[in-house]
Structures are given as structure tokens and as C-alpha cells.
């Protein structure tokens, strides 16, 4: 079981990757975060539930964070 601190750090790392356009597919993100695809999907879902607009850009072939412009 992952500690709350480790979980929070994973979410923060995922947000960093999204904000800096370094996130890719779920599998690529999982490799970067050293976790499973399922965990990445759960984290993406959690961030979306918290109000972040995250979509998969098919042209870029990566997940992107859509921020207010």
C-alpha cells in the first residue's frame, strides 16, 4: 500500500509532467512515475475530479492539461 505522502507526490509529479507537456500515453506516464497503467488512470481521474481539465491529444499522442488562457 502506498503512503499518503507518496500518493500526493505522485499526483504532484503527474501535474508537473502535464504542465510541462512531458506527459505521453498512460503507459509512458506509468513508466515515468514507476507505477502501473491502472494507477495512472486513477490519478488522472482524481485530478479531473478535482477540477483539472485533462485530455488526450490524438495529434500529439499525449495527455495535456488545458489551462485557462
C-alpha positions as CSV (number, residue, x, y, z in Angstrom):
1,X,0.0,0.0,0.0
2,X,1.3,3.5,-0.9
3,X,1.5,6.1,1.8
4,X,-0.5,9.3,1.6
5,X,2.8,11.2,1.1
6,X,3.9,9.0,-1.8
7,X,0.4,9.3,-3.4
8,X,0.5,13.1,-3.0
9,X,4.0,13.2,-4.5
10,X,2.8,11.1,-7.5
11,X,-0.1,13.4,-8.1
12,X,2.3,16.4,-8.0
13,X,4.7,14.8,-10.4
14,X,1.9,14.0,-12.8
15,X,0.8,17.6,-12.7
16,X,4.3,18.7,-13.4
17,X,4.5,16.4,-16.4
18,X,1.2,17.7,-17.7
19,X,2.0,21.3,-17.2
20,X,5.3,21.0,-18.9
21,X,3.9,18.9,-21.8
22,X,6.1,16.0,-20.8
23,X,3.3,13.5,-20.3
24,X,2.6,11.0,-23.0
25,X,0.4,8.0,-23.1
26,X,-0.8,6.3,-19.9
27,X,1.9,3.6,-20.4
28,X,4.6,6.3,-20.8
29,X,3.4,8.2,-17.8
30,X,3.4,4.9,-15.8
31,X,7.0,4.3,-16.7
32,X,8.0,7.8,-15.6
33,X,6.1,7.5,-12.3
34,X,7.2,3.9,-11.7
35,X,3.7,2.6,-11.3
36,X,1.0,0.7,-13.3
37,X,-1.3,2.0,-16.0
38,X,-4.2,1.5,-13.7
39,X,-2.6,3.8,-11.1
40,X,-2.1,6.5,-13.8
41,X,-5.7,6.2,-14.9
42,X,-6.8,6.5,-11.3
43,X,-4.6,9.6,-10.7
44,X,-5.8,11.2,-13.9
45,X,-9.4,10.6,-12.8
46,X,-8.7,12.1,-9.4
47,X,-7.1,15.2,-10.9
48,X,-10.1,15.6,-13.3
49,X,-12.5,15.2,-10.3
50,X,-10.5,18.0,-8.6
51,X,-11.2,20.3,-11.5
52,X,-8.3,19.9,-13.8
53,X,-9.2,19.7,-17.5
54,X,-7.0,16.9,-18.9
55,X,-7.5,15.5,-22.3
56,X,-5.6,13.1,-24.6
57,X,-4.5,14.9,-27.8
58,X,-4.5,12.4,-30.6
59,X,-2.3,14.6,-32.8
60,X,0.4,14.9,-30.2
61,X,-0.3,11.4,-28.8
62,X,-0.1,12.6,-25.2
63,X,-2.2,13.8,-22.3
64,X,-2.4,17.6,-22.0
65,X,-3.6,19.9,-19.3
66,X,-5.9,22.5,-20.6
67,X,-5.4,25.7,-18.6
68,X,-7.3,29.0,-18.8
69,X,-5.7,31.2,-21.5
